Amino acid sequence: MSTKMTYEIALTILCFCDIPSTITGTIDTTIDYINETTTEFATTTSIDMDSLLENIRDVGYYLRAHKFNEYDRRYETNSTLAERQYFKHFPRPPLRSLHWEVHKHCEPSFMECLDYLAKKIRGVAARRVDDTSEIMMKQKWNWKKNSAEIKQVDEECKKNKRIDDVIADPFEGPLERYQWRVTASYFMCWYTTKGTPELKRFYEKCDNFANCLDEDFGPYNDDDRVEDLKSFSCASYSFCPDPCCPLKHVNLMKDCYESPENPCYRSNAAGKRQCKHDMTENTEFSDIILNRWNVTCRCPQQRGYEWNSRYGICIDLDECLSKTHNCKPKVESCLNLPGSFRCICHWGYIWDEESHECLSSTALSMLKLKRKQTRKTRQKLTAWQKFKNILFWRNSS
C-alpha cells in the first residue's frame, strides 16, 4: 500500500469518527513506520541490485580469463607451446564429468549458481577488482598523467596472475580449477542462451581478455562484437565461444565474415558470407557441451535450400514435409524436387491448361460408369446363366 493511500484512509477515518487522541497517535506512528519501511525496502533493493551486478561482473571476468588465456591442462604439459583456443570452442573432447559442486549449485537455478560462483572466486589471487583495467577505469587514470601508477598496479596484477596460475587457491590445484571453470562456463553460457534477464547488461565495459594490461590493446580492446548496450553482448563474450566468428579479436565484423574459419566462408562468395548465431536456437545443454551450434549461412542456390549446421552445407529444403508448398490438398499432391517442388494431380484428375487447375478426368468417369453397368448386368443373371459362364470359362482355359 502506498504512503499516499495510507494518508487518505487515515484522513477519512478522522473526518467521520470521533477518535480518541491515543488512537490518532497510533495512526501517525503507523504511517511513520510505513514511510521508514518503504525507504528501507528501496535501499535494500538497490543494494541487492548492485550486489547482483558485481557478482555477474566478477564471474564474467574470471570465466573470461579462462576463455581467452587457458589451455587444456588435461593433455598439455608445456604451457608455453599449448594452444589457447577456448574463444573458438569449448574443450575438445568435452569433460568426462562435470565438476560436482558447480553441477550441484548451477543446475537448479541461475541465482543459486551465480551466488555460489561469486562466493567461490572471492578466494582467488587474480580478482577483477585488482585488475589493471578495472583500477584504471575506477581511478580514471590515463597513460599521460598516471603512467607510474599504472605500471606499479600492472606489476602487482601480473604477480597475482602467476600465483593464481601455479597455486590455484581455493581449488585443490590447477587441474581442479580447470574442471571448475569449464563446468561454470557451460552453465553460464547455457543461462545466456536461455535469455536469463539478469545477464542482459553488465553496465560496464567488458571488452578485455581479463589478463591485466594487454600490451597490444591497453585496458580495453574495442572488439566490434562487444557492446553492452546490445542485449547479452557481454555475457556471450564472457561465457560462450563464438561459432560464427572464432577469432580472439576483431576490429570490424567484416573481419569475421572474411575469415576462413567462418563456417559460412567456404560455400559463399565474398560479400555474402554473413553468419548468424541465434541464441534461442542453442539452448540444449548437451549440445553446448559438445559444440553443436546452430548457425545460419546464406545458400548460393538461394531458394529451395537451407543451411544445415550438422553437415556444414546447404541442403535441399523439403517443401512437402515442411508444408511450405501451395498445392491444393483435395486434388493435388506435393512432389519434392532438388531446390523446388511440384504439384501433381491426384489419380482421377488431369491438368487443364486453360483453367490452370486439376479437373476430374472424363475418361475415368466413363470407365467408372461402364464398370457400374457391368456390375448391374451381372447382378441380373440367373443362377443357370452364371453356371454356364463359369463352365465356359473352364472349358476355354
Contacts in CASP RR format, 6 or more apart in sequence:
PFRMAT RR
TARGET T0000
AUTHOR 0000-0000-0000
METHOD contacts of the structure
MODEL  1
MSTKMTYEIALTILCFCDIPSTITGTIDTTIDYINETTTEFATTTSIDMD
SLLENIRDVGYYLRAHKFNEYDRRYETNSTLAERQYFKHFPRPPLRSLHW
EVHKHCEPSFMECLDYLAKKIRGVAARRVDDTSEIMMKQKWNWKKNSAEI
KQVDEECKKNKRIDDVIADPFEGPLERYQWRVTASYFMCWYTTKGTPELK
RFYEKCDNFANCLDEDFGPYNDDDRVEDLKSFSCASYSFCPDPCCPLKHV
NLMKDCYESPENPCYRSNAAGKRQCKHDMTENTEFSDIILNRWNVTCRCP
QQRGYEWNSRYGICIDLDECLSKTHNCKPKVESCLNLPGSFRCICHWGYI
WDEESHECLSSTALSMLKLKRKQTRKTRQKLTAWQKFKNILFWRNSS
1 34 0 8 1.000
3 31 0 8 1.000
3 34 0 8 1.000
3 35 0 8 1.000
3 38 0 8 1.000
6 30 0 8 1.000
6 31 0 8 1.000
6 34 0 8 1.000
7 31 0 8 1.000
10 27 0 8 1.000
10 31 0 8 1.000
13 19 0 8 1.000
13 27 0 8 1.000
14 24 0 8 1.000
52 114 0 8 1.000
52 198 0 8 1.000
53 202 0 8 1.000
53 203 0 8 1.000
54 118 0 8 1.000
55 114 0 8 1.000
55 115 0 8 1.000
55 117 0 8 1.000
55 118 0 8 1.000
56 114 0 8 1.000
56 198 0 8 1.000
56 199 0 8 1.000
56 202 0 8 1.000
57 128 0 8 1.000
57 202 0 8 1.000
57 204 0 8 1.000
57 206 0 8 1.000
58 118 0 8 1.000
58 121 0 8 1.000
58 122 0 8 1.000
58 127 0 8 1.000
58 128 0 8 1.000
58 129 0 8 1.000
59 114 0 8 1.000
59 117 0 8 1.000
59 118 0 8 1.000
59 121 0 8 1.000
59 184 0 8 1.000
59 188 0 8 1.000
59 238 0 8 1.000
60 128 0 8 1.000
60 188 0 8 1.000
60 202 0 8 1.000
60 206 0 8 1.000
60 210 0 8 1.000
60 234 0 8 1.000
60 235 0 8 1.000
60 238 0 8 1.000
60 239 0 8 1.000
61 127 0 8 1.000
61 128 0 8 1.000
61 131 0 8 1.000
61 134 0 8 1.000
61 210 0 8 1.000
61 238 0 8 1.000
62 117 0 8 1.000
62 121 0 8 1.000
62 124 0 8 1.000
62 127 0 8 1.000
62 128 0 8 1.000
62 181 0 8 1.000
62 210 0 8 1.000
63 181 0 8 1.000
63 184 0 8 1.000
63 185 0 8 1.000
63 188 0 8 1.000
63 238 0 8 1.000
63 239 0 8 1.000
64 206 0 8 1.000
64 208 0 8 1.000
64 209 0 8 1.000
64 210 0 8 1.000
64 237 0 8 1.000
64 238 0 8 1.000
65 126 0 8 1.000
65 209 0 8 1.000
65 210 0 8 1.000
65 211 0 8 1.000
66 86 0 8 1.000
66 181 0 8 1.000
66 182 0 8 1.000
66 185 0 8 1.000
67 86 0 8 1.000
67 87 0 8 1.000
67 185 0 8 1.000
67 238 0 8 1.000
67 239 0 8 1.000
67 241 0 8 1.000
68 84 0 8 1.000
68 86 0 8 1.000
68 87 0 8 1.000
68 209 0 8 1.000
68 210 0 8 1.000
68 211 0 8 1.000
68 248 0 8 1.000
69 84 0 8 1.000
69 209 0 8 1.000
69 210 0 8 1.000
69 211 0 8 1.000
70 84 0 8 1.000
70 86 0 8 1.000
70 178 0 8 1.000
70 181 0 8 1.000
71 79 0 8 1.000
71 82 0 8 1.000
71 83 0 8 1.000
71 84 0 8 1.000
72 82 0 8 1.000
72 83 0 8 1.000
72 91 0 8 1.000
72 178 0 8 1.000
73 174 0 8 1.000
73 175 0 8 1.000
73 178 0 8 1.000
74 91 0 8 1.000
74 175 0 8 1.000
74 178 0 8 1.000
76 82 0 8 1.000
76 83 0 8 1.000
85 246 0 8 1.000
86 185 0 8 1.000
86 241 0 8 1.000
87 241 0 8 1.000
87 242 0 8 1.000
87 246 0 8 1.000
87 247 0 8 1.000
87 248 0 8 1.000
88 241 0 8 1.000
88 242 0 8 1.000
88 246 0 8 1.000
88 261 0 8 1.000
89 241 0 8 1.000
89 243 0 8 1.000
89 246 0 8 1.000
89 291 0 8 1.000
90 182 0 8 1.000
90 185 0 8 1.000
90 186 0 8 1.000
90 241 0 8 1.000
90 288 0 8 1.000
90 289 0 8 1.000
90 291 0 8 1.000
91 182 0 8 1.000
92 291 0 8 1.000
94 289 0 8 1.000
94 290 0 8 1.000
94 291 0 8 1.000
95 179 0 8 1.000
95 182 0 8 1.000
95 183 0 8 1.000
95 289 0 8 1.000
98 179 0 8 1.000
98 183 0 8 1.000
98 186 0 8 1.000
99 176 0 8 1.000
99 179 0 8 1.000
99 180 0 8 1.000
99 182 0 8 1.000
99 183 0 8 1.000
99 184 0 8 1.000
101 116 0 8 1.000
101 180 0 8 1.000
102 113 0 8 1.000
102 116 0 8 1.000
102 117 0 8 1.000
102 180 0 8 1.000
102 183 0 8 1.000
102 184 0 8 1.000
102 187 0 8 1.000
103 183 0 8 1.000
105 112 0 8 1.000
105 113 0 8 1.000
105 115 0 8 1.000
105 116 0 8 1.000
105 117 0 8 1.000
106 112 0 8 1.000
106 113 0 8 1.000
106 116 0 8 1.000
106 117 0 8 1.000
106 183 0 8 1.000
106 184 0 8 1.000
106 187 0 8 1.000
107 113 0 8 1.000
107 187 0 8 1.000
110 191 0 8 1.000
110 196 0 8 1.000
110 198 0 8 1.000
111 198 0 8 1.000
113 187 0 8 1.000
113 188 0 8 1.000
113 191 0 8 1.000
114 198 0 8 1.000
117 184 0 8 1.000
117 188 0 8 1.000
120 170 0 8 1.000
120 180 0 8 1.000
121 127 0 8 1.000
123 169 0 8 1.000
123 170 0 8 1.000
124 164 0 8 1.000
124 169 0 8 1.000
124 170 0 8 1.000
125 160 0 8 1.000
125 161 0 8 1.000
125 163 0 8 1.000
125 164 0 8 1.000
125 167 0 8 1.000
125 169 0 8 1.000
126 157 0 8 1.000
126 160 0 8 1.000
126 161 0 8 1.000
126 163 0 8 1.000
126 164 0 8 1.000
127 160 0 8 1.000
128 134 0 8 1.000
128 210 0 8 1.000
129 135 0 8 1.000
130 156 0 8 1.000
130 157 0 8 1.000
130 160 0 8 1.000
131 157 0 8 1.000
131 210 0 8 1.000
131 212 0 8 1.000
132 150 0 8 1.000
132 153 0 8 1.000
132 154 0 8 1.000
132 157 0 8 1.000
132 212 0 8 1.000
132 213 0 8 1.000
132 219 0 8 1.000
133 208 0 8 1.000
133 212 0 8 1.000
133 213 0 8 1.000
133 218 0 8 1.000
133 219 0 8 1.000
133 220 0 8 1.000
135 141 0 8 1.000
135 153 0 8 1.000
136 142 0 8 1.000
136 146 0 8 1.000
136 150 0 8 1.000
136 153 0 8 1.000
136 213 0 8 1.000
136 219 0 8 1.000
137 204 0 8 1.000
137 205 0 8 1.000
137 219 0 8 1.000
139 146 0 8 1.000
139 149 0 8 1.000
141 149 0 8 1.000
141 150 0 8 1.000
143 150 0 8 1.000
150 213 0 8 1.000
154 212 0 8 1.000
154 213 0 8 1.000
157 212 0 8 1.000
157 213 0 8 1.000
158 212 0 8 1.000
161 211 0 8 1.000
161 212 0 8 1.000
165 174 0 8 1.000
166 174 0 8 1.000
167 173 0 8 1.000
168 174 0 8 1.000
168 176 0 8 1.000
168 177 0 8 1.000
171 177 0 8 1.000
171 180 0 8 1.000
185 239 0 8 1.000
185 240 0 8 1.000
186 285 0 8 1.000
186 288 0 8 1.000
186 289 0 8 1.000
188 235 0 8 1.000
188 238 0 8 1.000
188 239 0 8 1.000
189 236 0 8 1.000
189 239 0 8 1.000
189 240 0 8 1.000
189 288 0 8 1.000
190 283 0 8 1.000
190 285 0 8 1.000
190 288 0 8 1.000
191 199 0 8 1.000
192 199 0 8 1.000
192 232 0 8 1.000
192 235 0 8 1.000
192 236 0 8 1.000
192 239 0 8 1.000
192 240 0 8 1.000
192 279 0 8 1.000
193 240 0 8 1.000
193 279 0 8 1.000
193 280 0 8 1.000
193 282 0 8 1.000
193 283 0 8 1.000
193 288 0 8 1.000
194 279 0 8 1.000
194 283 0 8 1.000
195 232 0 8 1.000
195 279 0 8 1.000
195 280 0 8 1.000
199 232 0 8 1.000
199 235 0 8 1.000
200 231 0 8 1.000
200 232 0 8 1.000
200 235 0 8 1.000
201 228 0 8 1.000
201 229 0 8 1.000
201 231 0 8 1.000
201 234 0 8 1.000
202 228 0 8 1.000
202 234 0 8 1.000
202 235 0 8 1.000
203 228 0 8 1.000
204 228 0 8 1.000
205 220 0 8 1.000
205 228 0 8 1.000
206 226 0 8 1.000
206 228 0 8 1.000
206 234 0 8 1.000
206 237 0 8 1.000
206 238 0 8 1.000
207 220 0 8 1.000
207 221 0 8 1.000
207 222 0 8 1.000
207 223 0 8 1.000
207 226 0 8 1.000
207 237 0 8 1.000
208 214 0 8 1.000
208 217 0 8 1.000
208 219 0 8 1.000
208 220 0 8 1.000
208 221 0 8 1.000
209 221 0 8 1.000
209 248 0 8 1.000
213 219 0 8 1.000
214 221 0 8 1.000
217 249 0 8 1.000
221 249 0 8 1.000
222 251 0 8 1.000
223 237 0 8 1.000
223 249 0 8 1.000
223 250 0 8 1.000
223 251 0 8 1.000
224 250 0 8 1.000
224 251 0 8 1.000
224 252 0 8 1.000
224 253 0 8 1.000
224 255 0 8 1.000
225 233 0 8 1.000
225 237 0 8 1.000
225 242 0 8 1.000
225 245 0 8 1.000
225 250 0 8 1.000
225 253 0 8 1.000
225 256 0 8 1.000
226 233 0 8 1.000
226 234 0 8 1.000
226 237 0 8 1.000
227 233 0 8 1.000
228 234 0 8 1.000
232 279 0 8 1.000
236 242 0 8 1.000
236 279 0 8 1.000
241 291 0 8 1.000
242 277 0 8 1.000
243 263 0 8 1.000
243 275 0 8 1.000
243 277 0 8 1.000
243 291 0 8 1.000
243 293 0 8 1.000
243 295 0 8 1.000
244 256 0 8 1.000
244 262 0 8 1.000
244 263 0 8 1.000
244 264 0 8 1.000
244 275 0 8 1.000
244 276 0 8 1.000
244 277 0 8 1.000
244 295 0 8 1.000
245 253 0 8 1.000
245 256 0 8 1.000
245 259 0 8 1.000
245 262 0 8 1.000
245 275 0 8 1.000
246 259 0 8 1.000
246 261 0 8 1.000
246 262 0 8 1.000
247 255 0 8 1.000
247 256 0 8 1.000
247 259 0 8 1.000
247 261 0 8 1.000
250 256 0 8 1.000
256 262 0 8 1.000
256 275 0 8 1.000
257 264 0 8 1.000
257 265 0 8 1.000
257 271 0 8 1.000
257 273 0 8 1.000
257 274 0 8 1.000
257 275 0 8 1.000
258 265 0 8 1.000
258 270 0 8 1.000
258 273 0 8 1.000
259 265 0 8 1.000
260 266 0 8 1.000
262 273 0 8 1.000
262 275 0 8 1.000
263 275 0 8 1.000
263 295 0 8 1.000
263 297 0 8 1.000
263 309 0 8 1.000
263 312 0 8 1.000
264 273 0 8 1.000
264 274 0 8 1.000
264 275 0 8 1.000
264 295 0 8 1.000
264 297 0 8 1.000
264 298 0 8 1.000
264 307 0 8 1.000
265 273 0 8 1.000
267 297 0 8 1.000
267 299 0 8 1.000
267 300 0 8 1.000
267 313 0 8 1.000
267 314 0 8 1.000
268 297 0 8 1.000
268 298 0 8 1.000
268 300 0 8 1.000
269 300 0 8 1.000
272 298 0 8 1.000
272 300 0 8 1.000
273 297 0 8 1.000
273 298 0 8 1.000
274 297 0 8 1.000
274 298 0 8 1.000
275 295 0 8 1.000
275 296 0 8 1.000
275 297 0 8 1.000
276 295 0 8 1.000
276 296 0 8 1.000
276 297 0 8 1.000
277 293 0 8 1.000
277 294 0 8 1.000
277 295 0 8 1.000
277 296 0 8 1.000
278 294 0 8 1.000
278 296 0 8 1.000
281 294 0 8 1.000
282 288 0 8 1.000
282 293 0 8 1.000
282 294 0 8 1.000
284 292 0 8 1.000
287 293 0 8 1.000
292 309 0 8 1.000
292 310 0 8 1.000
293 309 0 8 1.000
294 309 0 8 1.000
295 307 0 8 1.000
295 309 0 8 1.000
296 307 0 8 1.000
297 307 0 8 1.000
297 314 0 8 1.000
298 307 0 8 1.000
299 305 0 8 1.000
299 306 0 8 1.000
299 307 0 8 1.000
299 314 0 8 1.000
300 314 0 8 1.000
301 314 0 8 1.000
301 339 0 8 1.000
303 339 0 8 1.000
303 340 0 8 1.000
304 316 0 8 1.000
304 317 0 8 1.000
304 319 0 8 1.000
304 339 0 8 1.000
304 340 0 8 1.000
305 314 0 8 1.000
305 315 0 8 1.000
305 316 0 8 1.000
305 317 0 8 1.000
305 339 0 8 1.000
306 314 0 8 1.000
306 315 0 8 1.000
306 317 0 8 1.000
307 313 0 8 1.000
307 314 0 8 1.000
307 315 0 8 1.000
308 314 0 8 1.000
308 315 0 8 1.000
316 336 0 8 1.000
316 338 0 8 1.000
316 339 0 8 1.000
317 324 0 8 1.000
317 339 0 8 1.000
318 336 0 8 1.000
319 325 0 8 1.000
319 334 0 8 1.000
319 336 0 8 1.000
319 340 0 8 1.000
319 341 0 8 1.000
320 334 0 8 1.000
320 335 0 8 1.000
320 336 0 8 1.000
320 341 0 8 1.000
321 336 0 8 1.000
325 334 0 8 1.000
325 341 0 8 1.000
325 343 0 8 1.000
326 343 0 8 1.000
327 333 0 8 1.000
327 334 0 8 1.000
327 341 0 8 1.000
327 343 0 8 1.000
328 343 0 8 1.000
328 357 0 8 1.000
328 358 0 8 1.000
331 345 0 8 1.000
331 346 0 8 1.000
331 349 0 8 1.000
331 357 0 8 1.000
331 358 0 8 1.000
332 343 0 8 1.000
332 344 0 8 1.000
332 345 0 8 1.000
332 346 0 8 1.000
332 349 0 8 1.000
332 358 0 8 1.000
333 343 0 8 1.000
333 344 0 8 1.000
333 345 0 8 1.000
333 346 0 8 1.000
334 341 0 8 1.000
334 342 0 8 1.000
334 343 0 8 1.000
335 341 0 8 1.000
335 342 0 8 1.000
335 343 0 8 1.000
335 344 0 8 1.000
345 351 0 8 1.000
345 358 0 8 1.000
346 358 0 8 1.000
348 360 0 8 1.000
348 361 0 8 1.000
348 364 0 8 1.000
349 358 0 8 1.000
349 359 0 8 1.000
349 360 0 8 1.000
349 361 0 8 1.000
350 358 0 8 1.000
350 359 0 8 1.000
350 361 0 8 1.000
351 357 0 8 1.000
351 358 0 8 1.000
352 358 0 8 1.000
352 359 0 8 1.000
381 389 0 8 1.000
END
